[in-house]
Protein backbone atom coordinates (compact mmCIF):
# COMPACT_ATOMS: atom_id res chain seq x y z
CA UNK A 1 0.00 0.00 0.00
CA UNK A 2 2.85 2.37 0.83
CA UNK A 3 4.44 1.80 -2.57
CA UNK A 4 1.15 2.45 -4.35
CA UNK A 5 0.74 5.70 -2.42
CA UNK A 6 4.28 6.76 -3.35
CA UNK A 7 3.59 5.99 -7.02
CA UNK A 8 0.36 8.01 -7.01
CA UNK A 9 2.04 10.92 -5.24
CA UNK A 10 4.93 10.86 -7.69
CA UNK A 11 2.57 10.92 -10.70
CA UNK A 12 0.50 13.74 -9.21
CA UNK A 13 3.68 15.76 -8.69
CA UNK A 14 4.48 15.26 -12.39
CA UNK A 15 0.92 16.34 -13.27
CA UNK A 16 1.30 19.47 -11.13
CA UNK A 17 4.41 20.34 -13.14
CA UNK A 18 2.20 20.46 -16.26
CA UNK A 19 0.18 23.32 -14.82
CA UNK A 20 1.01 26.88 -15.74
CA UNK A 21 -0.53 30.23 -16.63
CA UNK A 22 -3.25 29.80 -19.24
CA UNK A 23 -2.98 26.00 -19.20
CA UNK A 24 -5.62 23.45 -18.28
CA UNK A 25 -4.69 19.92 -17.18
CA UNK A 26 -6.68 16.70 -17.15
CA UNK A 27 -5.98 13.01 -16.56
CA UNK A 28 -7.45 10.10 -18.50
CA UNK A 29 -7.13 6.33 -18.15
CA UNK A 30 -7.82 3.56 -20.63
CA UNK A 31 -10.30 0.88 -19.65
CA UNK A 32 -8.37 -2.31 -20.40
CA UNK A 33 -9.79 -5.74 -20.95
CA UNK A 34 -8.71 -8.47 -18.59
CA UNK A 35 -4.96 -9.00 -18.53
CA UNK A 36 -4.01 -5.64 -20.08
CA UNK A 37 -2.28 -2.91 -18.16
CA UNK A 38 -3.87 0.44 -17.41
CA UNK A 39 -2.34 3.56 -18.90
CA UNK A 40 -2.84 6.95 -17.31
CA UNK A 41 -2.30 10.06 -19.44
CA UNK A 42 -2.08 13.62 -18.14
CA UNK A 43 -2.55 16.29 -20.80
CA UNK A 44 -1.96 20.04 -20.57
CA UNK A 45 -3.57 22.33 -23.15
CA UNK A 46 -3.65 26.07 -23.74
CA UNK A 47 -6.75 28.22 -24.44
CA UNK A 48 -6.31 27.57 -28.19
CA UNK A 49 -6.93 23.85 -27.51
CA UNK A 50 -3.37 22.85 -28.39
CA UNK A 51 -1.66 20.17 -26.30
CA UNK A 52 1.52 21.69 -24.88
CA UNK A 53 2.60 18.81 -22.64
CA UNK A 54 1.64 15.21 -21.90
CA UNK A 55 2.90 12.47 -19.61
CA UNK A 56 1.97 8.82 -19.21
CA UNK A 57 2.09 6.36 -16.37
CA UNK A 58 1.96 2.78 -17.43
CA UNK A 59 3.04 -0.49 -15.98
CA UNK A 60 1.77 -3.42 -14.05
CA UNK A 61 3.67 -2.74 -10.84
CA UNK A 62 3.89 0.06 -8.34
CA UNK A 63 7.39 0.76 -9.70
CA UNK A 64 6.06 2.27 -12.95
CA UNK A 65 7.27 5.82 -13.54
CA UNK A 66 5.71 8.76 -15.38
CA UNK A 67 7.30 9.72 -18.69
CA UNK A 68 6.80 12.45 -21.30
CA UNK A 69 4.54 11.48 -24.22
CA UNK A 70 5.76 13.49 -27.20
CA UNK A 71 3.36 11.88 -29.71
CA UNK A 72 0.49 13.99 -28.32
CA UNK A 73 2.30 17.32 -27.96
CA UNK A 74 1.38 19.92 -30.58
CA UNK A 75 -1.89 18.26 -31.59
CA UNK A 76 -5.26 19.89 -31.12
CA UNK A 77 -7.76 18.50 -28.66
CA UNK A 78 -10.25 17.80 -31.44
CA UNK A 79 -7.56 15.97 -33.41
CA UNK A 80 -7.13 13.51 -30.53
CA UNK A 81 -10.86 13.29 -29.78
CA UNK A 82 -11.75 12.53 -33.41
CA UNK A 83 -8.85 10.12 -34.01
CA UNK A 84 -9.62 6.63 -35.29
CA UNK A 85 -6.55 5.18 -33.57
CA UNK A 86 -7.60 2.26 -31.38
CA UNK A 87 -4.83 1.75 -28.84
CA UNK A 88 -4.66 2.11 -25.05
CA UNK A 89 -2.65 5.36 -25.13
CA UNK A 90 -5.23 7.08 -27.34
CA UNK A 91 -8.13 5.66 -25.31
CA UNK A 92 -6.69 7.32 -22.20
CA UNK A 93 -5.83 10.50 -24.12
CA UNK A 94 -9.38 10.74 -25.47
CA UNK A 95 -10.77 10.59 -21.93
CA UNK A 96 -8.41 13.37 -20.81
CA UNK A 97 -9.16 15.45 -23.92
CA UNK A 98 -12.93 15.21 -23.42
CA UNK A 99 -12.50 16.57 -19.89
CA UNK A 100 -10.17 19.32 -21.16
CA UNK A 101 -12.63 20.42 -23.83
CA UNK A 102 -15.35 20.72 -21.18
CA UNK A 103 -13.05 22.64 -18.80
CA UNK A 104 -11.95 25.09 -21.51
CA UNK A 105 -15.54 25.71 -22.61
CA UNK A 106 -16.58 26.29 -18.98
CA UNK A 107 -13.65 28.68 -18.42
CA UNK A 108 -14.55 30.67 -21.54
CA UNK A 109 -18.20 30.87 -20.44
CA UNK A 110 -17.31 32.07 -16.97
CA UNK A 111 -14.87 34.67 -18.26
CA UNK A 112 -17.46 36.02 -20.71
CA UNK A 113 -20.04 36.23 -17.90
CA UNK A 114 -17.57 38.19 -15.76
CA UNK A 115 -16.93 40.63 -18.64
CA UNK A 116 -20.57 41.00 -19.60
N, C-alpha and C positions, 0 to 999 in steps of 0.2 A: 504494500500500500504506500509506503514511504517513497519508493522509487517511482510509482505512478504519479504521486503528487509532485515530485521533483520534475518529472517529464512535463507535466501540464504547466507548471510554473515557468519552466524554461521556454516552452512554446509561447506562452502568453507574454513573456518578456520580449520575445522576438516580434510578436504581433504589435506590441506597444511601440517598438522601434519603427513600425511602418506608419505610425500616425505622424501627422505634421499639419502645418497651416494649410487650410483648403483641401485637405485629404479626408476621405471617408474610408473606413476599414470594415471588412466583414470576413467571417470565417464560414467555410462550407465543408461538408464531409460527404464522401460517396457512401452509398448504401450497398455494401458488398453482399454477394451471395455467400452461402456457407463456404468456408475454407479460404476466402479471399481476405486480404488485409484492408483495413480502412485507410483512407488517405484524407488528411485534413489539409485544406488550402486556405491561407489568409491572403486577401487581395486588398490593395490600397488603390483608390482611384481619385482623380481630381474632379473638379466641377464640370469639366468637359467630357466626362465619362471615359477617360483614358486610364488604363491600368498603368500605374507608375512603379509598383513594386508588388511582388508576390513571393510567398514562401510556402513550402509544403512540410508536412510531418507525416512520414509513412514508415511502417515497420510493424512487425508482429510482437516486438518486445518493448519493455519500458526503456530500453536503451536507444530507441530511435531518436534521431536529432532533426531539428528543423533545418531546411536548406532553401536557398534562393531558387525560384522557378522562373527562369528567364524566358521560357516559351510563351508565357502569358503577358509579359511586360510590353507595353506599347500598343496592345490591342484595345479596341473599344469594348465596352461592356456588352453592347448588342452583338458584336462579332462573336463573343464567347457564348452568349445566351442562345444565339441562332445557329451555332455550329452543329454540324451533323456528326462530329467525332464522338464515337462511343467507346470511351475508355475511362477508367476510374478517376484519373486526374481531371478530365473535363467534366465528369459528373459532379465532383466536389466543387470545381470552379464555377459551374453553372448555378449551384446552390448559393455560393457566395455572391455571385454577380446579381442574381435576382434580389437578394437582400440589399446590395449596394444601390441598385436602380431605385428601389423603394425609398431608401434613406435619402438619396440625392433629390428625388422628386419631393419628398417631405420637407427637406431643407430649403428647396427653392420656393415651395409654397409658403413656408413660415417666414422667409425673408421678404417675400412680396407682400404678405399681410402686414408685416412690421413697417414697410415703406408706405403702404397705402392706407 
